[in-house]
Amino acid sequence: MADTEAKVFHIEILREFSTRVFVHLGVPKSDAMQAADVLASADLRGVDSHGVARLRSYFDMLSMGRINPQPTIELVSSTLSTATVDGDNGLGLVVGPQANRIAMDMAEKAGSGWVSVRNTNHFGIAAYYVLEALERDLIGWAMTNSTKMVAPLWGAERMLGTNPISIAFPGKEEPPIVIDIATCAVAYGKIEMARRKGESIPSGWGIDSAGLVTTDPDAVVAGGALLPLGSDRERGGHKGYALAIMVDMLSGVLSGANWGPFAPPFALRHEIPTRSVGKGIGHFFGAIRIDGFREVDSFKRQVDDYIRVFRATKPAPGTTGPLIPGDPERQAEQLRRERGVPLILPIVGDLRDISAKTGIPFD
């Protein structure tokens, strides 16, 4: 079989395997289930780069003692609606959800809640957190900085993370608007997936070590960099660059985490920064009570109307018309719940290797 071929697994098989792996590595059962839930959410929503494809990195980092399996998550400062959380170098998949719950609890009491997080690591897909806010009729925000992968506009070296932003708005009868975007031209995970599949990447995604635009994912990995959202100045690259800085400020500088080129790596193969300017990487969560602005049902009906107006837009030639943010992920989730999650063979190989090392059955 070629690496581009896939095997299909029921989501509960993947969830159970991830949970048992985390427990094997010393993570308490409830935390392991939480971590596995974040990964499962990514796989269901079609964000393959952030699901069980990441389990190898978590396994390696926990095995080497680079992540604390049993952190003491601490509230280090707070007001009625703001807080900073220290994650004690715990799994971002555990620290992130707890900090997000703090923000949502604050919002329900004070109208809004804003929580910055330091001393943590990769927290999965940002959309996971805003979907949790929707369950409580809140507008949710989530963002995180990450290790350097992205060149600043007119720069030829890695200085910023992919620094994603997510925000979601609930509808009444229509599905919610769920925005989840990286502030670079593409998520680094898509470069990894292209490498595993032996495919080229579109022009404008990345540069090589000389700072030249490349379509070779290996060149991006081997000393190159991703480009900011928009790619170059003429296509709005300054906007992606500015958004990445915004995420760094709220997630890193505000919390006391590392920022920019000093954010530590998540994968073992990535370069370790020469110095630290804070603790771990950082996240930022927000939650807003809708009834602090207007009646909730009235707001949701307006969101429904908004969605319907945009769906009725005259389609561009060769298209079915505009999508609403969150549509592709909802469609993927419906299909994958019914038919299972396709995993390309290199990922299946990683999971089998983890199975062999832990004795936990897989496949």
LINTABEL-V928003 format. One record per residue. SS is DSSP state (A for helix, B for strand, O for the rest). Layout:
{{SS} {SS}}
This chain:
{{O} {O} {O} {O} {O} {B} {B} {B} {B} {O} {A} {A} {A} {A} {A} {A} {A} {A} {A} {A} {A} {A} {A} {A} {O} {O} {O} {O} {A} {A} {A} {A} {A} {A} {A} {A} {A} {A} {A} {A} {A} {A} {A} {A} {O} {O} {O} {A} {A} {A} {O} {A} {A} {A} {A} {A} {A} {A} {A} {A} {A} {A} {A} {O} {O} {O} {O} {B} {O} {O} {O} {O} {O} {B} {B} {B} {B} {B} {O} {O} {O} {B} {B} {B} {B} {B} {O} {O} {O} {B} {O} {A} {A} {A} {A} {A} {A} {A} {A} {A} {A} {A} {A} {A} {A} {A} {A} {A} {A} {A} {O} {B} {B} {B} {B} {B} {B} {B} {B} {B} {O} {O} {O} {O} {O} {O} {A} {A} {A} {A} {A} {A} {A} {A} {O} {O} {O} {B} {B} {B} {B} {B} {B} {B} {O} {O} {O} {O} {O} {B} {B} {O} {O} {O} {O} {O} {O} {B} {B} {B} {O} {O} {O} {O} {B} {B} {B} {B} {B} {O} {O} {O} {O} {O} {O} {O} {B} {B} {B} {B} {B} {O} {O} {B} {O} {O} {O} {A} {A} {A} {A} {A} {A} {A} {A} {A} {A} {O} {O} {O} {O} {O} {O} {O} {O} {B} {B} {O} {O} {O} {O} {O} {B} {B} {O} {O} {A} {A} {A} {A} {A} {O} {O} {O} {B} {B} {O} {B} {O} {O} {O} {O} {A} {A} {A} {O} {A} {A} {A} {A} {A} {A} {A} {A} {A} {A} {A} {A} {A} {A} {A} {A} {A} {O} {O} {O} {O} {O} {O} {A} {A} {A} {O} {O} {O} {O} {O} {O} {O} {O} {O} {O} {O} {O} {O} {O} {O} {O} {O} {O} {B} {B} {B} {B} {B} {B} {B} {B} {B} {A} {A} {A} {O} {O} {O} {A} {A} {A} {A} {A} {A} {A} {A} {A} {A} {A} {A} {A} {A} {A} {A} {O} {O} {O} {O} {O} {O} {O} {O} {O} {O} {O} {O} {O} {O} {O} {A} {A} {A} {A} {A} {A} {A} {A} {A} {A} {A} {A} {A} {O} {B} {B} {B} {B} {A} {A} {A} {A} {A} {A} {A} {A} {A} {A} {A} {A} {A} {A} {O} {O} {O} {O} {O}}
